[in-house]
Amino acid sequence: QVRGLCGTFNGDQQDEFMTPEGDVELGVADFANAFRAAGACPALGPGIPDPCDGFPGSRERAEAACAVLLGPAFQ
């Protein structure tokens, strides 16, 4: 079974943002913050920043890494 930041992968989109406590968040920021390790990084606000803005020149490497998640291994 899959559960966590990747969702539940059970075909029900209503529970894809389920937190570790079993709550279902409506927004992406609240969902991501539920998995945040306290003190490890700042909480996300209502607008999700583009992660590549903080690391200029890393967009190509990030897109290649994300392509693995979108590839056949996770279908």
C-alpha positions in Angstrom: 0.0 0.0 0.0 1.1 3.5 -0.8 0.5 6.3 1.7 2.2 9.6 2.3 3.4 12.4 0.1 2.7 10.2 -3.0 -0.9 9.9 -1.9 -2.8 6.7 -1.4 -3.0 5.6 -5.0 -6.4 4.0 -4.4 -8.2 5.8 -7.2 -10.1 8.0 -4.7 -8.9 11.6 -5.2 -10.8 12.7 -2.1 -8.1 11.2 0.2 -4.9 12.0 -1.7 -4.0 14.8 0.8 -4.3 12.5 3.9 -1.9 13.6 6.7 0.0 11.3 9.0 -2.8 11.9 11.5 -5.5 10.7 9.1 -6.9 14.2 8.4 -7.6 15.2 4.8 -6.2 18.6 3.9 -7.8 20.7 1.2 -4.7 22.7 0.2 -1.3 21.7 -0.9 0.6 23.9 1.6 -1.3 22.5 4.6 -0.8 19.0 3.3 3.0 19.5 2.8 3.3 21.2 6.2 1.8 18.2 7.9 4.8 16.2 6.8 7.3 18.9 7.7 9.9 18.1 10.4 9.7 20.9 13.0 12.6 23.2 12.7 14.0 21.5 9.7 12.6 24.0 7.2 10.2 26.9 7.1 6.4 26.2 6.8 4.9 26.8 3.4 2.6 29.7 3.0 -0.6 29.8 0.9 1.4 30.3 -2.3 3.8 27.5 -3.2 7.2 28.9 -4.4 8.9 27.5 -7.5 11.7 25.5 -6.0 14.0 26.2 -8.9 13.9 30.0 -8.0 16.0 29.3 -5.0 18.6 27.2 -7.0 19.4 28.9 -10.3 20.7 26.6 -12.9 19.2 23.5 -11.3 16.0 23.3 -13.3 17.3 20.8 -15.9 18.6 18.5 -13.1 15.4 18.8 -11.2 13.3 18.0 -14.3 15.4 14.9 -15.0 14.9 13.7 -11.5 11.2 14.3 -11.6 10.9 12.5 -14.9 11.6 9.3 -12.9 8.4 9.8 -10.9 6.5 10.4 -14.1 8.0 7.4 -15.9 6.9 3.8 -16.2 8.3 2.7 -12.8 5.5 4.6 -11.0 2.6 3.9 -13.4 
